Amino acid sequence: MLDTKFILSNLDLVRQAIAGKRADGPHTDLEAFVACDEKRRAAQTENDRLANEKKQLSKAIGPLMGKLKGAQGADKEKLEQEVEAKKREVQALDEQIEKQAQRWAAADAKLDEMRSWIPNVYHESVPEGAGPEDNPVVREWNGGRHFKADGYKPKYQYELGKDLNILDTERGAKVAGSGWYFLCGDGARMERALISWFLDTHRKNGYRELLPPFFVTEKTLYGSGQLPKFGDQMYYAPADELYAIPTAEVPVTALHRDEVLNEADLPRNFCAYSACFRREAGAAGADTRGILRVHQFNKVELLKYTTPETSWEEHEKLTADAEGLLKKLGLKYRIINLCQGDLGFSAAKTYDIEIWAPVTGKWLETSSCSNFTDYQARRSNLRYKPADGGKPRFVHTLNGSGLALPRLQATLWETYQQPDGSIEIPEVLRPYMDGQSRIDPPQA
């Protein structure tokens, strides 16, 4: 989340992010935020004044108690009355201090609640724009594999999946409902091959492999920014008070929550495989055939903890590590810089990597590489100790898919299909599939 002082000092910048990210609502009313902060500061000031008054009264009681020891008769009675009167004043001040402390705490809690709904602000390099149509292309690669459909009618990903018996959406729907599916035979093997190859490649590139929990607590989701805003998009197990993760970003961000790392250990680079679960699988009728929009999918996530000074350089490196996989797969892809109206809630800047599905005829997102600056770190209390011995500072967190499935697999099917109905297996995956070079149609 954003720091309170930052919000108050940059109201126009924050207001721009709230409007651009469509986060308007009662929790993000900045006038109410300013008024609440004024209440907090007033309560704090009054609390300090009362505490000082109590301190002075308490000091005055001490000398009176000293005099009382040697006093007799009417003098003693008068001193006792003075002491009791001051004690009553101290007690009254204690009650007032408690009330102000409660007001202070209530205002603090309200500010924290409002901050949890306020999105991250834009980096200066994020372009203006209202939606996906305004996202500029940063670069594009036409791929080493050039799809040609000369002399035959190419098939869609869902047709290939059915004809090759590697995808079964009908039985997936029977078992779990719409938006669920089975990968079968060589389809399942290719999925496993992709995941293993991704992880091995990232490990060689300096990422530490993790296998995280697939269910997490509310606090964990709050730390990465999914809660409270996106609670209705997640699967929840009320008996255990746990949520199914929408991405491995969530548990890996929380790995060092409430810890202070050393600057010498940064950046820390992680890669993690997980299944991902999302209730919202897309609008009705939009890309619902096949496996382009589903409730459960596999993904390998890349995540970095960095210093503020290196985070933008590391953002470019992370993006390059993700796109390097697509080059080796020979797929056509492009990288776009998300505009203000298309940028995610917690991100300061995001590159989307989109692959071209030649038969579907669409660009499909397979990775979003984001720099969250210190937004998630503040929510997760994730800090580092500077090498110069200064006060602990919040790290910057970055993540991106490296890569997400199954859109990638669907695009591979369409791109590598052959006139005889088979699918050629990309060379980089063959060692993970016992040297197999093709997925052939089942024998009649």
N, C-alpha and C positions, 0 to 999 in steps of 0.2 A: 504494500500500500504506500501511498504518498505520505511524507512527513507533514504534520500539521502546519509547521512554520512555512514549509514550501508552498502548501496550498494557499495560505493566507497572503503570501508574498507574490503569488503568481495566479491570481484568480482568473484573469483572462485566458491564460494558457490552459488552466484546468477546465474552465468553462468550454473552451474549444474542443478539448478531448471528450468531455461529457456529451456534447452535441454530436460530434463526428462519430463517436462509437455508439450512439443511440442509447446512452445510459441515463437519459433524463428520467427523473422520478422524485418522489418525496425524500428519498435517502440521499439524493445528490443535489439538493437545493442549496446552493452556495450561500445565499442570503441567510438561510437557517443555520448553516454551518458557522458563519461569522457570528451570528447572534448567540449560538451555543458556546462558542469560544469566549465571547464576552462574559457570559454567565459563569463559565469556568474560571476565568481570570478574576472576576469580581468576587467569587466565592473564595478563591485562593488568597486574594488580597485581604478580605475580611477575616479569613482564618488566621492569617499571619498577624493582623492587628490585634485580634482577640488573644492569640497566643502570647504576644508581647505584653499585653495588659495583664494577663494572668501571671506572667513571669515577674512583673513589677510588684503585683500584689503579694505573690509568694515571698518575694524578697522582704517585703514590709512585715510579714508575719514573724520572720525569724527574730528581729530585734525585740518585738513585743513579747515573744515567748521568753526571751532572756530577762526582760524586766519583770515578767510575771513570777519568776523564780524567787525573787527577793521581796516581792510586794506583799502587803498585808492590809486587811480591813477593806476600806472603801476603795483604796487605790487598786487592790487586787481584783475587786469585783468589776471596777471600771475597765481594767486591762483585759479581763476575761471576756467582757462584752465586746470590746474592740476586736479581739482575736476571733471570736465566734462570728462577728459581722463580716470580717474579711474572709473567713473560711466559706461563709455563705456566698459572698461575692465570687470567690474562686469556683465554687460549685456551679453557680449560675453561668460563669464563663465557660466551664467545662461543657455544660449543656449546649451553649451557643456554638462553641467550637465543634462539637459533634454534629450539630445541624449543618454548619457550613461545610464540614468534611463530607457529609452525605451529599450536599448539593454539588460540591466539587467532584466527588466520585461519579455522581449521576451524569454530570456534564461531560466528564472524561469518557465514560462508557458510551454516551450518545455520540461523541465525536469519533470514537473508535468504530462504532457501528456505521456511521456515515462514511468514514474513510474506507471501510471494507467494500462499499458500493461504488466508490469513485475510481474510474479507470486510470491506468498509467497515461502519462502525457506523451506526445509525439516527439521523436527525435527530429532534428531540423532537416534531415534528408528525406523525411517521409513526404511524398507528393500530396498535393491537395486532390480531392476527388470525392465523389459520393458513393461509389460502389465498384464492383469488379471491372466494369467497362472503362474505368479511369486508371487502371493499374498499368504503368509503363513497363515495357519489356526491357530488362537489363541486358540480357544476352540470350542467344538461341543456338542450339546445336542440332544439325540435321540428322545426326546419327550415322553409324557405320552400316547399319542394316537398312536398305532402301526397299520399302514394301512396293511390290508390283503385283497387279492382279491381271496380268495379260493372259487371256485365253480361258479364264475361269471366273466364277462369281465368288468373291471372298465372303466369308462368314463372319457374323458378329460373335463376340466373346461368349454369349450365352448359347449360341448354336454350336460353336466348337466344343464348349463344355459338355453339352448333351450328346453330340455325335461321337465324341471320343470317350464318353463315359468317365469324365474326370470331374464333373460338377453335377450335383443333384440338389436343385432348389426345391423341387416338389416334395421330396422326403424331408428336407430341412424344414419346410413349412409345416409338414405333418407332425414333426417332432416338437418344434418350438414356436411355430407361427411364422407369419410373413416377415421377411428380412433376415431369415436364418437359412443356413445351407450346409451341405456336406461337400468337402473336396474328397475325391475318390482316386484311388490308384495312383497313376502318374501325376495327377493334379496335386494330390497331397504330398507326394514325394518332391515335386518341384517347389512347393511352398516351403517344405523343410530345407531343401537345398538352398533356396534363396536366403532364408534366415541364417543358416550356418555360414554361408559365404559372406553375408553382411557382417556378422559378428567377427569372423576371422579377419576380414579386411580392416575393420575398425580397430581391432586389437593390434594389428600390425602398424596402424597409424597412431598408436599411442593412447587409445582409450581403454579404460579398465572395465572389463565385462562384469555386469551384475545380472542376477535373476531376481527381480523384486517381488514383493507380495502383490497379488492381483486384487486384494481387498484392503481398504485403508479406512482410517478414522475420519471423522468430520474435521478434526484439527489439521490433519494432513492435507485434505482438500482445500481448506481455508488458506493454508500456507502458499499453495501454488496458484490461488486465485479462482478456483472452480466454484467454491462456495463463498458467499451465499447465492451469487447471481445465477449459477447454472444448475442448481439442485434438481430442477424438474427434468433435466436431460440425462440423469444418471440412474442406474439400478441400485436399489437400497435393500439391505437385509435388516429389517427392524429388530429381529430377535437378538442380533449381535451388534447392532448399531454400527454397521460397516457398509461401505459403498464399494461396488465394483469399479475398478479404475477405468477412466476414459482414455488413459495414455500412461506409459511408464514414466513420463515426466513427473507425475504426481508423487509417487513414492521416492523417486531418485532425488528430486528437489529437497525432500524431507530427510534424506539420509543423514545429513549433518545439522539438522535443526537444533537450535538452542546450543550450538557449539561455537567456539572461537578457533578458527584455523590459523596457521602461520602463513604469512605472505610467501615465504620460500616454497610452500607446497602448492602454490597457485601458478597456472591454472590447473584445476583438477578436471580430467576428462573421463566421462563415463559413457558406456554403451549398454543398453539393456533391451532384451527381448521381453515382450509381454503380449498376451491377448488384450484387446481393448473393447470396452463395452459402452455403447451409447444408445439410449432409448430413441433419440431422434435420428432416424435413418434417411431423412430427406422428405421432401414434399411428395404427397401421393401422386403416383404416375410419373415421377421424374426419375429416370434412370433406374427403375425398379426391376428391370429384367436382368438376370444374371447377378453379378457380384460387384456392381459399382457403388451401390448404397445398401449397407447392411448394418445389423445391430452389433455384430461381433466380428473383429478382424485382427489379424496379426500385424505387429509392427516392431521394428528395431528403432529405439530412440537414442539419440545423441544428446548429451547434456554436459555443460561446462560451468564450473565456478571460476570466476576471474576477478581481477582487480578492476576498478572503474577505468583505470588508465589503459588497460589492454583489451577491454571487452569488445570494442568495435573491430579491432584487428582479428580477434578470435571469432567474431561473428562471420567474417568473410571466410576464415579457415573452415569453420563448421559447415558452411554452405558448400564450399569446394569439396569437402569430404563426402557430402551427400551426393552431389552431382557427379562425382567421379565414378560412382557405381553405375550410373545410367550410361556413361560413356562406354564402360566395359561391357554393358549389356547391349550396346549398339542401338539404343532407343533415341528417337527424336524428342528433344525436350527444350523448354525455355524457362528462364528465371524472371519473375516479375517482382517489382517492388510495390507492396501493397499500399494503396493510398489511404488517406485518413478515414474515409468512410468504410473501408474494408478491413481495417486493422483490428486485431483481437483485443479483448478487454485489458489484458495484463501486459501486452507487448508495447515496447517503444518503437520497434521497427521489425518488419518481417519480410523475408524473401519467400515467396512460394515457388516451388519447383513443380512444373506441370509437364506431363508426358503426353505425346500425341497418339491417340488411339485411331489408327487409320481407317477402320471400317465404321466404328461408332462415329467418327468424324468430330471428335471433341478433344480439347485439352483437359486432362484429368490431373488434379492435384495429387502428388505422391509424397510431398514433404513441405512443411512450413518451418523455416529456420528463423527463430526469433531471438532478439535481445530484449530482456525484461528489465535491464538496468538493475536497480536495487529494489524494485517493486515487490518481487516474491521474497527476497531476502529479509525485508522488513517484516513481512507477515510471518516468516518462518524463524525470525531472530537468528539469522545465519551470517556470522561476521568473521573477520580475519584480523590478526594483529599485524600492523605494519612493521616492516623490517627496521624502520627508524625508531621503533619503540613508542610511537604515538598511541592515542586511544584507538580501541578496536573500531573498525569501519565495516559497513555492510558490503558483502561481495556483490558482484553482478552475476546473474544467472542467465544462461543461454541454452536453448535446446532446438532440436529439429529432428524430423523423422529421417532415419537412415537405413532403410526406407520403409514406407507404409505399404502394406498389402491389404486387400487383393486387387485394387485397381491396377497395380503394376503387373500382376500376373495376367489379368485380363488383357492388358495392352500387349504383353509378350505373346499371348496366344494369337491375337489379331495380326501382329507384326510378323511373326515367324511362321504363320500358316503356309502350307504348301498346296499346289494344285490337286494333289491326291487326297486332300483332307487331313493330312498329318500336320504336326507341329514340330519344327526343328528346335532342338534344345540349344540355347546359347552356349558357346564353348566354355565360358567361365563356370557354368553350372555342371558340366559333364562329370568332372571328378567327384562331385557330390551325389551323382546318380549312377555310380558304377560304370561310368564311361558311356552311358546311353546317349545317343545323339538325336533320337526322334521319339515323339509320342504318336504311335500309329493307331488308326481306327481299329476297333475290336473286330476280330474275325467273325464272319457270319456263321 
